[in-house]
Amino acid sequence: IMMEAAASMQGMQLNMNSKVTNKGQSKVVVSLGGNAMQTILFNDGEGYMIVQGQKMENDDTMNKQNMMTTKPFMELEATGTLEAIETINGTDAYRINFGEGIKAFYDTETGLKIRVAIDVTMMGQSTTSITDYNNYQEVAGVKIPYTVTRYLGPQALDFIVSEVVINEGVSDADFE
């Protein structure tokens, strides 16, 4: 799946290009004014992040998390445990614990994923990375979220998807 999206932050437009395969490969590039601000790559069980030119290799925990979450639909391969029903942005959701610090939340009425929360530790600091999904639209028979909200501390970035391509536009060379 290849996805193009944009968000506005303090009057500036951030662009996001995301590519993911069913082989556990993913690449997300967030750019500002055509310059890559952040690149996250995962391929063949290992990954890294580049933030403003500084490359940080994933640790073992992050690689294990990515092995689950970098699939187009992790739910098809991962095994989770129903923990509770909780309210996410006014919507009742099943909270499923997939292990490795990964929890996903699914709308109790539609079954669609509305949030993923991943416990991460970077440079000795622990936090939870939260991504919300909504405004689902059908593309080639698959429901895809057209609004992806990423939280950076107290700030929410609403990435509005402009293009989704399924089964084309992605090759192994994208993940080198």
Disulfide bonds with the S-S distance in Angstrom:
none
